[in-house]
Amino acid sequence: MNRDNKEVKEIIKKGYSKISEKGCCGSELCCDNSKTNVDISKSIGYSQEEIGNVFEANLGLGCGNPIAMSTMKKGDVVLDLGSGAGFDAFLAAKRVGREGKVIGVDITQDMIDKAKSLARKNGYENTDFILGDIEDLPIDDKSIDVIISNCVINLAPSKRKVFSEARRVLRDDGKMFVSDIVLLENLDEDKKKDDELLCGCVGGALLRNEYLRIVKESGLNFKILGEDKEISKEQYNGINLESLKLEISKSDNFVEKKSEGNGCSCCCSSGGKSEDRECIDG
């Protein structure tokens, strides 16, 4: 029997409360114990300087570096979906400066408490961490310049609601930068019901093409910035998946970026142009 959305969210809260104390590797929920949080962060694209920015906020989570992917600038208002202990939010806060602001939303109270404590300790006055559900954001319409999300949307029972909410809160010229786990083949039912795989960003993940279709059907356009298949061996014991890196917009005006990994660099609009089909159908 499939678990309902409320049950899934309770499992996520419990799992990430544990991670907030020990980090990803220490919790045995996200990776094998031979890797440290620093090892994981380096492998997904963070520099030593970024890792050391607010060291205690690095819990070894993530499947990419949305800060490096993004076009955020001084004065921007940034929203971090699933902000955890604030690792990406603090990096974003440096990018937007005192004139800007970074809002982190997370469903786990222990993560919010830890992020607020680290913000106070490290003087990040341009950050705000809010307890909330990314399927129902406590954020005003058209108030956000840049949304970032790092390996979190896969945890939400309704990805469609997440992207719909993202579209609602983004300004018309806003951008969204996402790094997320997607499947390259279906999981068996036992894996889908495994709590550790759910909290480890696998059990709730969608097939790649389904994920991209939901983005389009939410009235958003996307550009694929990279597809990291090596992460399957590095973090997920060979499960057939990848880290998909996207730039998402309400419009179809994209900044040219070099693609990463083995994936294509292409754009798909919500209008569903025939020449864009290869991005979704592989």
C-alpha positions in Angstrom: 0.0 0.0 0.0 1.3 3.4 -0.9 2.1 5.8 1.9 0.0 9.0 2.0 1.7 12.4 1.7 1.4 13.2 5.4 3.2 9.9 6.4 6.0 10.7 3.8 6.5 14.1 5.3 6.7 12.8 8.8 9.4 10.3 7.8 11.3 13.2 6.1 11.1 15.3 9.2 12.3 12.5 11.5 15.1 11.6 9.2 16.4 15.1 8.7 16.1 15.9 12.4 18.6 13.2 12.9 20.8 14.5 10.0 20.8 18.0 11.6 22.6 16.5 14.6 25.2 14.2 12.9 25.3 15.2 9.3 24.5 13.0 6.3 27.2 10.4 6.8 26.9 10.2 10.5 23.2 9.5 10.2 23.6 6.5 7.8 20.8 7.9 5.8 22.5 9.5 2.8 25.9 7.9 2.0 28.4 5.3 3.0 30.4 5.9 6.1 33.7 5.9 4.2 33.0 9.5 3.0 33.0 12.6 5.1 30.7 15.6 4.6 33.7 17.5 3.0 34.3 14.6 0.6 30.7 14.7 -0.6 30.7 18.5 -1.0 33.9 18.5 -3.0 32.6 15.7 -5.3 29.5 17.7 -6.2 31.3 20.9 -7.0 32.0 23.0 -4.0 35.4 24.7 -3.6 37.4 24.5 -0.4 36.6 28.1 0.3 32.9 27.5 -0.1 33.0 24.5 2.2 34.9 26.5 4.9 32.5 29.4 4.7 30.2 28.3 7.6 31.7 24.9 8.2 29.1 23.7 10.7 26.4 24.2 8.1 27.8 21.6 5.8 26.0 18.4 6.6 27.1 16.5 3.5 23.8 17.0 1.7 23.2 17.9 -1.9 23.8 16.6 -5.4 25.3 19.8 -7.0 26.2 23.4 -6.4 23.3 25.7 -7.2 25.3 28.7 -6.1 27.8 28.1 -8.9 25.0 27.5 -11.4 23.1 30.6 -10.5 23.0 34.2 -11.9 22.2 35.8 -8.5 23.7 39.3 -8.0 24.0 42.1 -5.4 20.6 43.2 -4.1 18.7 40.1 -5.2 16.1 38.3 -3.0 16.9 34.6 -3.0 14.7 31.7 -1.8 16.3 28.4 -0.8 13.9 25.5 -1.0 14.8 23.0 1.7 17.5 25.1 3.2 18.7 22.7 5.9 21.3 24.1 8.2 21.9 27.0 5.8 25.0 25.9 3.9 23.8 27.2 0.5 21.8 30.1 2.0 24.9 31.5 3.6 26.9 31.3 0.4 24.0 33.0 -1.4 23.9 35.7 1.3 27.5 36.6 0.5 26.6 36.9 -3.2 23.6 39.2 -2.7 25.3 41.4 -0.1 23.7 43.5 2.6 21.4 45.0 0.0 19.9 41.6 -0.8 18.2 38.9 1.3 18.1 35.2 1.5 15.1 33.3 2.7 15.4 29.6 3.6 12.3 27.4 3.9 12.6 24.0 5.5 10.0 21.5 6.9 12.2 20.3 9.8 12.2 22.5 12.9 15.7 21.2 14.0 17.2 22.4 10.7 15.5 25.8 11.1 16.8 26.1 14.6 20.4 25.2 13.6 20.4 27.6 10.6 19.1 30.5 12.8 21.8 29.8 15.4 24.6 29.7 12.8 23.3 32.9 11.2 23.5 34.7 14.5 26.9 33.2 15.3 28.4 34.2 11.9 26.7 37.6 11.5 24.4 36.7 8.5 21.8 39.5 9.2 20.5 39.3 5.6 19.1 35.8 6.1 15.8 34.5 7.4 14.9 30.9 8.0 11.2 29.9 8.0 9.6 26.7 9.0 7.4 25.7 6.1 6.4 23.3 3.3 7.8 23.8 -0.1 4.5 22.5 -1.5 2.8 25.5 0.1 5.3 28.3 0.5 4.9 31.0 3.1 6.1 33.6 0.6 4.4 36.4 -1.2 3.5 36.3 -4.9 6.2 37.5 -7.3 8.6 38.5 -4.5 11.6 36.4 -5.4 14.5 37.1 -7.9 16.2 33.7 -7.6 15.2 30.3 -6.3 17.8 27.7 -5.5 17.2 24.1 -4.5 19.8 21.4 -3.8 18.6 17.8 -3.8 15.3 18.5 -2.0 12.4 18.6 -4.5 12.7 14.8 -4.9 11.7 14.5 -1.2 8.3 16.3 -1.8 5.4 14.0 -2.4 4.0 16.5 -5.0 6.7 17.9 -7.3 3.9 19.5 -9.3 2.9 21.6 -6.3 6.5 22.6 -5.7 7.0 23.9 -9.2 3.6 25.6 -9.2 4.5 27.4 -6.0 7.9 28.3 -7.4 6.2 29.9 -10.4 3.9 31.8 -8.1 6.6 33.4 -6.0 9.1 34.1 -8.8 9.1 37.6 -10.3 8.4 37.6 -14.0 12.1 37.9 -14.8 13.2 35.6 -12.0 15.2 32.4 -12.3 15.3 29.1 -10.5 18.4 26.9 -10.3 17.8 23.3 -9.3 20.1 20.3 -8.7 18.1 17.2 -8.0 18.1 13.4 -8.2 16.1 11.8 -10.9 15.8 8.1 -11.8 16.9 6.6 -15.1 14.8 3.5 -14.5 12.0 2.5 -12.2 12.7 1.5 -8.6 11.2 -1.7 -7.3 8.5 -1.4 -4.7 10.7 -2.5 -1.8 13.1 0.4 -2.6 10.2 2.9 -2.8 9.1 1.8 0.7 12.6 2.0 2.2 12.7 5.0 4.7 16.4 5.4 4.4 16.2 5.6 0.6 13.4 8.1 0.9 15.4 10.3 3.2 18.5 9.6 1.0 16.8 11.3 -2.0 16.1 8.1 -3.9 12.8 6.6 -2.7 10.7 9.6 -3.7 12.6 10.5 -6.9 10.8 10.6 -10.3 12.0 9.3 -13.6 14.0 12.0 -15.5 11.4 12.5 -18.3 8.5 12.7 -15.9 10.3 15.3 -13.8 11.0 17.5 -16.8 7.4 17.1 -18.1 6.1 18.4 -14.7 8.3 21.4 -14.9 6.9 22.2 -18.3 3.3 21.5 -17.3 3.7 23.9 -14.4 4.1 26.7 -16.9 7.8 27.0 -16.6 10.7 26.7 -19.1 13.9 25.0 -18.5 17.5 24.6 -19.7 19.5 21.5 -18.8 22.8 22.7 -17.4 24.2 19.3 -16.7 23.5 15.6 -15.9 25.9 13.9 -13.5 25.6 10.1 -13.8 28.8 9.5 -11.9 27.0 10.4 -8.7 25.3 7.0 -8.9 28.5 5.2 -8.2 29.9 7.8 -5.8 27.0 8.2 -3.5 24.2 5.8 -4.4 25.7 2.3 -4.7 25.1 2.1 -8.4 21.4 2.7 -8.4 20.5 3.9 -11.9 20.0 7.6 -11.4 21.6 11.0 -12.1 21.9 14.5 -10.7 19.9 16.7 -13.0 20.9 20.4 -13.0 18.4 22.9 -14.4 17.9 26.6 -15.0 14.2 27.4 -14.9 12.3 30.5 -15.9 8.9 31.8 -16.6 10.3 33.1 -19.9 12.4 31.3 -22.5 15.3 33.8 -22.2 18.3 31.9 -20.9 21.9 32.9 -20.3 24.2 30.7 -22.3 26.1 28.3 -20.0 28.4 25.4 -20.7 26.8 22.0 -20.0 28.2 19.7 -17.3 28.8 16.0 -17.3 27.4 13.8 -20.1 24.1 15.6 -20.6 22.8 17.9 -23.2 22.6 21.6 -23.0 19.2 22.5 -24.4 16.0 24.4 -23.6 12.4 23.4 -23.4 9.5 25.8 -23.3 6.1 25.3 -21.7 4.7 25.6 -25.2 6.1 22.2 -26.0 8.0 23.0 -29.3 8.7 19.8 -31.3 12.5 20.6 -31.5 12.7 20.4 -27.7 11.4 16.9 -27.4 14.9 15.3 -27.3 15.6 17.0 -24.0 12.7 15.1 -22.4 12.7 11.9 -24.3 16.5 11.4 -24.0 
